[in-house]
Amino acid sequence: MERLTGMRIGPEADAPRICARIVLRSGQALSSAAGASPASGGRSVADLIEELSRLSDRTIGSPHIWVKGMAVNDPAAVCLGTREGSDAVALALKCMRGWTSVYTLNPVLPAAVLRALARRAGAHIYNEGDDTLYASQSYLTLAANLAGRRLIRLPRRLDVVDPFTGERLWRGVTEFDREFRAKETVIWRLS
């Protein structure tokens, strides 16, 4: 695991199979790496910790994931979360040369956490909601989880076209909004 992640990770002593829920920590790091420079176009680790600290649900990860207890034991890693009921580091980040490693004990993380990690990496965020979104160079699809207005941000100025009718819905925009019904799915062609 150390070769894969670049972090020292080991089993918890005499730990039976445990529920891998993670409690997010706010501002507590294993080292001064929290001030580390962001990835190209990304944000600092301190910004990531701040974004995670604003989440309303502080305990994350599927409650159905049971594992042998593993913990990050690396002074150069930043602790983002500990295993529920323990001080064992279960979610950590470590800045490497030219890349950033993230380890999680629970692979089923909420969309808001994945968005925060993607933002830290400099990835474009199309939608701040917890909807299913697929994007390619030519198409964008959003499946709304709940009803309501969505603001869609595009990575550059584009035309947004209805792929079925050819109607140009928005011309040369970097963002647009639309009202969705619950469970409605819409596809757009981008050009």
C-alpha atoms as a printed R data frame, in Angstrom:
    type eleno elety resid chain resno       x      y       z
1   ATOM     1    CA   MET     A     1   0.000  0.000   0.000
2   ATOM     2    CA   GLU     A     2   2.915  2.341   0.678
3   ATOM     3    CA   ARG     A     3   4.231  1.849  -2.857
4   ATOM     4    CA   LEU     A     4   0.779  2.638  -4.269
5   ATOM     5    CA   THR     A     5  -0.134  5.630  -2.078
6   ATOM     6    CA   GLY     A     6   3.252  6.950  -0.949
7   ATOM     7    CA   MET     A     7   1.887  6.860   2.621
8   ATOM     8    CA   ARG     A     8   2.778  4.604   5.526
9   ATOM     9    CA   ILE     A     9  -0.394  2.596   6.148
10  ATOM    10    CA   GLY     A    10  -0.690 -0.358   8.450
11  ATOM    11    CA   PRO     A    11  -3.195 -2.576  10.229
12  ATOM    12    CA   GLU     A    12  -4.619 -1.497  13.542
13  ATOM    13    CA   ALA     A    13  -3.352 -3.760  16.330
14  ATOM    14    CA   ASP     A    14  -5.649 -6.750  16.945
15  ATOM    15    CA   ALA     A    15  -8.525 -5.011  15.183
16  ATOM    16    CA   PRO     A    16 -11.474 -7.194  14.213
17  ATOM    17    CA   ARG     A    17 -13.539 -6.331  11.137
18  ATOM    18    CA   ILE     A    18 -14.958 -2.886  11.777
19  ATOM    19    CA   CYS     A    19 -17.424 -0.499  10.155
20  ATOM    20    CA   ALA     A    20 -15.380  1.871   7.995
21  ATOM    21    CA   ARG     A    21 -17.340  5.072   8.680
22  ATOM    22    CA   ILE     A    22 -15.164  8.198   8.755
23  ATOM    23    CA   VAL     A    23 -15.515 11.301  10.929
24  ATOM    24    CA   LEU     A    24 -14.196 14.378   9.162
25  ATOM    25    CA   ARG     A    25 -11.695 16.442  11.119
26  ATOM    26    CA   SER     A    26 -11.608 20.180  10.817
27  ATOM    27    CA   GLY     A    27  -8.213 21.814  10.682
28  ATOM    28    CA   GLN     A    28  -6.271 19.031  12.405
29  ATOM    29    CA   ALA     A    29  -3.327 17.772  10.393
30  ATOM    30    CA   LEU     A    30  -0.616 15.212  10.983
31  ATOM    31    CA   SER     A    31   1.962 17.741   9.752
32  ATOM    32    CA   SER     A    32   2.454 21.234   8.414
33  ATOM    33    CA   ALA     A    33   1.585 19.889   4.955
34  ATOM    34    CA   ALA     A    34  -1.817 21.602   5.257
35  ATOM    35    CA   GLY     A    35  -0.250 24.723   3.805
36  ATOM    36    CA   ALA     A    36   1.086 22.805   0.826
37  ATOM    37    CA   SER     A    37   0.774 24.365  -2.576
38  ATOM    38    CA   PRO     A    38  -2.246 23.438  -4.651
39  ATOM    39    CA   ALA     A    39  -2.115 21.295  -7.738
40  ATOM    40    CA   SER     A    40  -2.018 23.204 -11.003
41  ATOM    41    CA   GLY     A    41  -5.240 25.218 -11.046
42  ATOM    42    CA   GLY     A    42  -6.310 23.659  -7.754
43  ATOM    43    CA   ARG     A    43  -6.610 24.868  -4.201
44  ATOM    44    CA   SER     A    44  -4.460 24.522  -1.099
45  ATOM    45    CA   VAL     A    45  -4.897 21.728   1.419
46  ATOM    46    CA   ALA     A    46  -6.052 24.356   3.950
47  ATOM    47    CA   ASP     A    47  -8.832 25.329   1.493
48  ATOM    48    CA   LEU     A    48  -9.801 21.646   1.181
49  ATOM    49    CA   ILE     A    49  -9.961 21.222   4.967
50  ATOM    50    CA   GLU     A    50 -12.060 24.395   5.222
51  ATOM    51    CA   GLU     A    51 -14.488 23.133   2.548
52  ATOM    52    CA   LEU     A    52 -14.822 19.755   4.275
53  ATOM    53    CA   SER     A    53 -15.405 21.448   7.643
54  ATOM    54    CA   ARG     A    54 -18.485 23.202   6.200
55  ATOM    55    CA   LEU     A    55 -20.240 19.918   5.335
56  ATOM    56    CA   SER     A    56 -23.334 19.362   7.444
57  ATOM    57    CA   ASP     A    57 -22.788 15.612   7.803
58  ATOM    58    CA   ARG     A    58 -19.441 15.088   9.552
59  ATOM    59    CA   THR     A    59 -19.645 11.261   9.495
60  ATOM    60    CA   ILE     A    60 -19.211  9.949   5.967
61  ATOM    61    CA   GLY     A    61 -18.837  6.723   4.026
62  ATOM    62    CA   SER     A    62 -21.225  3.863   3.531
63  ATOM    63    CA   PRO     A    63 -22.238  2.159   6.805
64  ATOM    64    CA   HIS     A    64 -22.259 -1.133   4.894
65  ATOM    65    CA   ILE     A    65 -18.472 -1.252   4.398
66  ATOM    66    CA   TRP     A    66 -16.801 -3.534   6.965
67  ATOM    67    CA   VAL     A    67 -13.045 -3.953   6.805
68  ATOM    68    CA   LYS     A    68  -9.970 -5.056   8.711
69  ATOM    69    CA   GLY     A    69  -8.826 -1.902  10.487
70  ATOM    70    CA   MET     A    70  -6.088 -0.019   8.591
71  ATOM    71    CA   ALA     A    71  -4.694  3.386   9.522
72  ATOM    72    CA   VAL     A    72  -2.353  5.982   8.036
73  ATOM    73    CA   ASN     A    73   0.749  6.351  10.211
74  ATOM    74    CA   ASP     A    74   2.650  8.928   8.188
75  ATOM    75    CA   PRO     A    75   3.793 12.233   9.723
76  ATOM    76    CA   ALA     A    76   3.944 13.838   6.258
77  ATOM    77    CA   ALA     A    77   0.268 13.043   5.538
78  ATOM    78    CA   VAL     A    78  -2.619 15.373   6.332
79  ATOM    79    CA   CYS     A    79  -5.430 13.804   8.353
80  ATOM    80    CA   LEU     A    80  -8.806 14.607   6.802
81  ATOM    81    CA   GLY     A    81 -10.771 12.107   8.883
82  ATOM    82    CA   THR     A    82 -10.563  9.377  11.477
83  ATOM    83    CA   ARG     A    83 -12.412  6.096  11.794
84  ATOM    84    CA   GLU     A    84 -15.650  6.534  13.729
85  ATOM    85    CA   GLY     A    85 -15.019  5.739  17.420
86  ATOM    86    CA   SER     A    86 -11.244  5.803  17.015
87  ATOM    87    CA   ASP     A    87  -8.273  8.116  16.475
88  ATOM    88    CA   ALA     A    88  -7.082  5.917  13.589
89  ATOM    89    CA   VAL     A    89  -6.527  8.059  10.462
90  ATOM    90    CA   ALA     A    90  -8.957  6.729   7.852
91  ATOM    91    CA   LEU     A    91  -8.919  9.569   5.289
92  ATOM    92    CA   ALA     A    92  -5.632 11.275   4.474
93  ATOM    93    CA   LEU     A    93  -3.876 13.308   1.821
94  ATOM    94    CA   LYS     A    94  -0.178 13.525   1.060
95  ATOM    95    CA   CYS     A    95   1.474 15.943  -1.349
96  ATOM    96    CA   MET     A    96   4.058 14.161  -3.469
97  ATOM    97    CA   ARG     A    97   6.408 15.494  -6.153
98  ATOM    98    CA   GLY     A    98   4.055 16.552  -8.937
99  ATOM    99    CA   TRP     A    99   0.983 14.729  -7.634
100 ATOM   100    CA   THR     A   100  -1.229 14.283  -4.591
101 ATOM   101    CA   SER     A   101  -2.163 10.980  -3.001
102 ATOM   102    CA   VAL     A   102  -5.470 10.458  -1.181
103 ATOM   103    CA   TYR     A   103  -6.209  7.356   0.909
104 ATOM   104    CA   THR     A   104  -9.637  6.406   2.251
105 ATOM   105    CA   LEU     A   105 -10.616  3.397   4.328
106 ATOM   106    CA   ASN     A   106 -14.187  3.677   2.996
107 ATOM   107    CA   PRO     A   107 -14.434  3.840  -0.807
108 ATOM   108    CA   VAL     A   108 -18.062  5.058  -0.810
109 ATOM   109    CA   LEU     A   109 -17.712  8.780  -0.127
110 ATOM   110    CA   PRO     A   110 -20.440 11.416  -0.589
111 ATOM   111    CA   ALA     A   111 -20.463 13.573  -3.713
112 ATOM   112    CA   ALA     A   112 -19.569 16.701  -1.700
113 ATOM   113    CA   VAL     A   113 -16.306 15.100  -0.511
114 ATOM   114    CA   LEU     A   114 -15.428 13.910  -4.021
115 ATOM   115    CA   ARG     A   115 -16.202 17.417  -5.344
116 ATOM   116    CA   ALA     A   116 -13.910 18.972  -2.713
117 ATOM   117    CA   LEU     A   117 -11.084 16.578  -3.647
118 ATOM   118    CA   ALA     A   118 -11.639 17.253  -7.362
119 ATOM   119    CA   ARG     A   119 -11.622 21.011  -6.732
120 ATOM   120    CA   ARG     A   120  -8.337 20.599  -4.777
121 ATOM   121    CA   ALA     A   121  -6.886 18.816  -7.811
122 ATOM   122    CA   GLY     A   122  -7.938 21.629 -10.144
123 ATOM   123    CA   ALA     A   123 -10.734 19.699 -11.880
124 ATOM   124    CA   HIS     A   124 -13.614 21.649 -13.404
125 ATOM   125    CA   ILE     A   125 -16.820 21.446 -11.329
126 ATOM   126    CA   TYR     A   126 -19.921 21.632 -13.541
127 ATOM   127    CA   ASN     A   127 -22.561 21.511 -10.812
128 ATOM   128    CA   GLU     A   128 -22.468 21.974  -7.047
129 ATOM   129    CA   GLY     A   129 -25.444 19.647  -6.496
130 ATOM   130    CA   ASP     A   130 -25.399 15.956  -5.647
131 ATOM   131    CA   ASP     A   131 -26.768 14.998  -9.058
132 ATOM   132    CA   THR     A   132 -25.442 12.438 -11.512
133 ATOM   133    CA   LEU     A   133 -23.515 14.273 -14.193
134 ATOM   134    CA   TYR     A   134 -21.678 12.944 -17.239
135 ATOM   135    CA   ALA     A   135 -19.487 15.191 -19.371
136 ATOM   136    CA   SER     A   136 -17.379 14.716 -22.468
137 ATOM   137    CA   GLN     A   137 -15.914 17.195 -24.890
138 ATOM   138    CA   SER     A   138 -19.157 17.185 -26.921
139 ATOM   139    CA   TYR     A   139 -21.964 16.226 -24.536
140 ATOM   140    CA   LEU     A   140 -23.203 17.000 -21.047
141 ATOM   141    CA   THR     A   141 -25.886 15.017 -19.209
142 ATOM   142    CA   LEU     A   142 -27.435 15.827 -15.849
143 ATOM   143    CA   ALA     A   143 -29.834 13.543 -13.963
144 ATOM   144    CA   ALA     A   144 -31.424 15.615 -11.199
145 ATOM   145    CA   ASN     A   145 -31.686 13.854  -7.871
146 ATOM   146    CA   LEU     A   146 -34.281 16.328  -6.547
147 ATOM   147    CA   ALA     A   147 -36.453 19.029  -8.119
148 ATOM   148    CA   GLY     A   148 -35.051 22.536  -8.340
149 ATOM   149    CA   ARG     A   149 -32.915 25.009 -10.261
150 ATOM   150    CA   ARG     A   150 -29.389 23.969 -11.259
151 ATOM   151    CA   LEU     A   151 -26.548 26.273 -12.261
152 ATOM   152    CA   ILE     A   152 -24.297 24.547 -14.790
153 ATOM   153    CA   ARG     A   153 -20.783 25.965 -15.229
154 ATOM   154    CA   LEU     A   154 -18.940 25.139 -18.440
155 ATOM   155    CA   PRO     A   155 -15.142 24.841 -18.669
156 ATOM   156    CA   ARG     A   156 -15.021 27.471 -21.450
157 ATOM   157    CA   ARG     A   157 -17.370 29.589 -23.578
158 ATOM   158    CA   LEU     A   158 -19.622 27.182 -25.529
159 ATOM   159    CA   ASP     A   159 -22.893 26.906 -27.396
160 ATOM   160    CA   VAL     A   160 -25.414 24.563 -25.767
161 ATOM   161    CA   VAL     A   161 -27.634 22.685 -28.231
162 ATOM   162    CA   ASP     A   162 -30.594 20.313 -27.872
163 ATOM   163    CA   PRO     A   163 -29.122 17.174 -29.520
164 ATOM   164    CA   PHE     A   164 -32.545 15.891 -30.596
165 ATOM   165    CA   THR     A   165 -33.932 19.032 -32.276
166 ATOM   166    CA   GLY     A   166 -30.736 20.905 -33.110
167 ATOM   167    CA   GLU     A   167 -32.113 24.019 -31.375
168 ATOM   168    CA   ARG     A   168 -29.364 26.279 -29.986
169 ATOM   169    CA   LEU     A   169 -30.468 26.863 -26.383
170 ATOM   170    CA   TRP     A   170 -27.582 29.107 -25.241
171 ATOM   171    CA   ARG     A   171 -24.968 30.773 -27.431
172 ATOM   172    CA   GLY     A   172 -21.384 31.437 -26.266
173 ATOM   173    CA   VAL     A   173 -22.005 30.949 -22.532
174 ATOM   174    CA   THR     A   174 -19.781 29.873 -19.646
175 ATOM   175    CA   GLU     A   175 -22.780 28.987 -17.479
176 ATOM   176    CA   PHE     A   176 -26.524 28.524 -17.666
177 ATOM   177    CA   ASP     A   177 -29.311 27.513 -15.325
178 ATOM   178    CA   ARG     A   178 -32.381 25.363 -15.709
179 ATOM   179    CA   GLU     A   179 -35.248 24.167 -13.546
180 ATOM   180    CA   PHE     A   180 -35.430 20.361 -13.131
181 ATOM   181    CA   ARG     A   181 -38.138 17.980 -11.990
182 ATOM   182    CA   ALA     A   182 -37.069 15.254  -9.551
183 ATOM   183    CA   LYS     A   183 -35.344 12.385 -11.406
184 ATOM   184    CA   GLU     A   184 -35.404 14.311 -14.720
185 ATOM   185    CA   THR     A   185 -32.465 13.663 -17.045
186 ATOM   186    CA   VAL     A   186 -31.365 16.114 -19.737
187 ATOM   187    CA   ILE     A   187 -28.628 15.813 -22.355
188 ATOM   188    CA   TRP     A   188 -27.055 18.741 -24.204
189 ATOM   189    CA   ARG     A   189 -24.581 18.887 -27.087
190 ATOM   190    CA   LEU     A   190 -21.715 21.325 -26.551
191 ATOM   191    CA   SER     A   191 -20.019 23.143 -29.403
